[in-house]
Amino acid sequence: HWTKRRFMAKCNAIAKSIFWVKDKEGILPDVIGIAEVENRFVLERLLMETPLYKTDYRIVHFDSPDPRGIDVALLYRSSRLELIQAKPIAVGGGTDPPFRTRDILLARFRKPDGDSLAFLVNHHPSKYGGRTGGRREAALRRLREVTDSLQDAGLMNMVAMGDFNDTPENPAFGILTEGYSHPLINLALPLASRGEGTIRYSGKWEMIDMFFVSESVAQDGIIPEMRVLRIPFLMTRDNAHSGEKPLRTYSGPRYVGGVSDHCPIVLRI
């Protein structure tokens, strides 16, 4: 039931959200990770047919084997970062039983000071349909393999981000945060312990969108802070419960005109 009008309304709302972040943070985000992207065309329209055309954002995107045809992608500012590598990392194919899901997107950049930084954009298998915990664990193990490999090769600064489709207290995240070599830090854990979240289910916030960072990203022992953004025009009143919730685009087949049922998250390094 998509029309050009609905599509452009969503593109313009996303662009407005990015400029809202600029107003609050004083600078446009250098890197933006995006989930549930249909194809490169929608990203090109986002950058060419909204006020973002005035910016220097570039696209990193690969088609993934997800059966529903949804991918992850990344936007970056070419004046701030030099892209030196980009590739999709397959998750499901070699597992037993095999399954198809979104690839993990790896993008490596060189900063103006010559240092390197890697971003890994994730959208792990959903809980929809039940009994998918093993698939999420497979995605976490694949992510851990990649981060270990990068750090063994000397690239120590990395950020893994995205929709992990589970909450931080799940012991499975120990795959990333525990172990003797190169553990990652889950920046969402303190927020979740305070009751914050990125989606709202039955009146309760749940934290399923997260940042994981390598220990080297913490400078002088100070761990960077992740925040959940409550952007006013992305929210609506929760009529079934008190408070607000993100305004989604569709409720089943019914178009309600929002952008996402997830709140965005932001990290300043």
Disulfide bonds with the S-S distance in Angstrom:
none
